[in-house]
Amino acid sequence: MSGHRIGIIGGSGIYEIEGLTQQRWKEVETPFGSPSDALLLGELDGRELAFLPRHGRGHRLLPSELNHRANLWAMKQVGVQWILSVSAVGSLQAQYRPCDIVFIDQFIDRTKQSLQHTFFGNGIVAHIAFANPICEALRQILLEAARELEIRSHDGGTYVNMEGPAFSTKAESMANHQAGHAVIGMTNLGEAKCAREAEIAYATMAMVTDYDAWNEDHDHVTVEQVIEYLQRNASTARRLVRAVIPRIPEIAKWPAHGALDNAILTDRSCWPEATIQKLGPILQRHL
């Protein structure tokens, strides 16, 4: 198992990166159920990569059906230490235009899935620090690379995580717009929480596809519109990923990589053996 693999979670289109070699699909079984799909492993510019189709190949899973624990456990199992999340979002402010990228730094949770966004319980209690949910060092690498490539991008912003699968009502969208939030999506908060518990550095590339429902000057979001911009965004994401990979350090020593150091409250002598086994790759550094 590589200890310095870079993970990418997103749509299938981003995997067609020029220069990716030694590609192979790897099925990973987890104690939390099945990941969204097999992992596509490969190498790019001397770095080992692991790609996960967030919604499965062919886009088969609803946002509420995503098994974030299984997805992140699988990533940790194959040695992933950094994750680039490529995600379609709706814009909540006029300055975030379709095909822009917002490198968010905060989340608002509008889901009811919190118990499915933690590995802990069953005899081991942990409370991770999550005031800053995005790995700032990784976010800055993405931002700098995007600027060098002259990709329209934005530094910071809050991602509202709704449940879906329906898009926002106009009232919901107006409330989020008036609150000053940046973008809205259905997937990234659970990933970010599980990544932090797994001591994986995580950052989001929020790829704008529409203006949600708040903007009277634009048509309300439709699936056709989202698909059109998704295809354009995938090309941009591939360019950015290719530029970012060589900039990510090979040694995992950022704060996110030690997130559990002061988070586990349960005395080590009380850890149930069954839970230790279940959390194998998550707890490995602490055993």
N, C-alpha and C positions, 0 to 999 in steps of 0.2 A: 504494500500500500504506500503510495506516495504521500509524503508529509507536507508537500508544498503545491498541491494541485489548486487550480483556479476553477471555480464553478460559475456557470452561467445558467440562469433560469429565465425562460421566456418562450416566445412563439417559435414554431419550427423554422421560420424563414431566417432567423439569425444564425442558424447552424451552418449555413452554406458559406463559410468564411474561406476566402482564398488562402491557400497555404496550410490548411489543416490536414495533418497526415496521421497515419496509423489509426484510422477510425474503426471503432468497434462498439457495438451495443452490449451493455452489461446489465443483466437483471440483478436487482438487489432486493433481497427479502429483509423485511424489518419487523420488529416486534409490535409496531404500531399499524401494521397493515401494509398495503401496497402503495408505493410511490405513484405519481401520475403516469409514469412510463419507465422504461429502461433508461439507463444513463448512456449517453453517447460519449465515449472516451476518445481522446485524440491528443495530438501534440501540435503546438504552434509556436514558432520562433523559440524552440528549446524549452517551452513550458508545457506541462501536462494540464489538459483541460477536461472538465466534465460538464456536459450539457444536459439539462433536463427540460423536456417540453412540459411547461407548467400545466397545460390543459390536456396533455396526452397528444400523441400524433393524430392529426385529423380533428383536433379540438373537440374532445368528447366529454370533458368534465366541466360542470358549472363551477363558478367561484366558490360556492358554499360546499361543493363536493371535494375540494382540494384537501388532501391530507398533508398538511404542512409538517407535521411531526415525522411522517414517513419520508417525505421529500428531503428534509434536512438531516434526518438520521442517515439516509442513504448517502447524501453528500459527505457527511462526516466520515462514514464508513470507508469511502474511497479516498480519504485524505484531503478533502477540500478545506482550505484555510481562508479563502476569500471568495465572495459571491458577488457577481454583477447581475442585478435584477433588471431585466428589460421588460417594461410594462406599459400597456396602453392606458391612457388616462383622459378624462375630460378636463378641460380648462375652466377654472372658476373666475378668471380675471382676464381682461381684454388683452393684456400684454403677452399672455401665453397663447400663441397662435398654433393652429394645426401644423404638425411636423416640427415644432420646437421641442427641445428637451429641457425639462426642469429637474435639476439635481436637488431633490428635496432634502430637508434635514429634520423634519418633524412629521408626526402622525396624529390624527384624531380618530379614535376608535368608535365606529357606529355599528359594530357587529354584536352578536350575542354568542360568540364562539370562544370566549376566553379560555375555557377549560380545555379546548383543543389546541391551544397555542402554547402549551407548556409540556415539557417532558417529565416534570416532577410531580410528586404525589406518591401514593403507595409506599409510604414510610420514609421518604426523603423529601424534606422541605427546603426549597431554595427561592430566594427573592433577588432576581438580578436587578442591577441598576439600569434604568431605561430612560433616564431623563433626556439623553441624546441617543436616539435609537439608530441613527445611521453612523457608520464608521467614517469619521471626518477625514482621516488620511486618504481613504479610498475615494471618498467623494471629491476631494481636491484633485486627485490624479485624473479622475473622469472630467472634471471641469476644465482643467488645464489642457487636456488633450482635445476636448471639444473646441476650445477657443483656437488652438493651433490649426485645427482642421476647418475653421470658420463655419462651424455648425451653430445655427441659432440656438442659444442655450441660456439658462437662467440659474443664478447662484442662490440656492435656498428656496424654501417654501414648505407649506404644510400640505400633506396628502391626507385627504379625508377617506377613510376606508369604510365604504358602505357594504352591505351584504349582497344586494342584487338578488336574482339576475336581472330584474327590471331596472331600467335607468331611473334617474331621479324624477320625482314630481317637480313641477315648476316651483312650488313653495319651498321644497327642500333645497333645490338648486339656488334659489334667491337667498335663502338663509345662509348657505355656505359662502355664496358670493359676498354678501354683506358682512360676514364675519372676517373677510379678508383672507380666507384660505386659498391656496394656490391651485390644487388639482384634486380630482376625485377618482377613485378606482375601487376595485373589489378584491384585491389579492395580496397586497404587499405587507400589511401589518403582521399577519400570522407568520409569514416568512421571516420578517425581521425579528420577531420575538424568539422564534425557535432558533434562528441563527445566533442570536446573542447567547442563549442558553448553551448552544453547542460550541461556543467560543470561536465562531466564524465571523470574520469581518464582512459586513454587508452594506451595500450601497445600491440605490435605486436610480435607474435611468428612466424617468417618467416621460414617455413619448406621447405628446398631445395628439389626439385624433379629432377632437370636437370641442364645442363650447357648452356641453351639458345642456341645460334647459333655461338658464337664467338670461341669456343674451337675446334680446328681442330682434337684434339686427341679423341674426343667423338662424337658419332652420334648426329645429330641435334634433338631437342626436338620433341617427338611424343606424341599423346594422350595415347597410350598404355604404354609408359614409365612413363608418369606422373601418371597414375592410379596405376601402380605397386608401386611407391614410396609413393603415397598418402596413400595407405593401411598400409604401414610400418610406415609412419609418424603419422597416427592416433593413433596407439598404444602408441607411444612415447608421443604424446600430452596428452592423457588421464592420463598417469603416472605423467606428469609434472603438469597438472591442479590439480590433487588430492593432490600433495605435496604443491602447492602454496596456495590453498584456505585457510587453517588455518593461513597463514602468513599475509593475507590482513587485515588491521585494520578494526574494526567495526565502527569507527567514520570517517566520510568523512571530512578531514581537510587539504588535500594536495592542492598545488597551483591550480591544474586543477579544483578543486571544487569551486573556486572563480573566474573563468576565465572571467565572465561578469562584475565583480565589477567596472572595469575602461574601459569597452569596448563599452558601449552603449552611443552614442553621442546625440541621440534625446532627447530633454527635455521631462521629464515624462508627463507634461501637454499636450504634442502633440501626445502621443501614441494613435493611433486609437483603439477603443474598439474591432473592429473585429479582428485586429492583435493580441491584448492582448489575446483574446479568443483562437485564432489559436495556439498561442505559450504557452498555459496554463502551462504545466509542465516545460517548458524551463524557463519561467519568474517567476514562482511561488515564488522563493526566493526574487525577486526584487519588488514584488507588495506590 
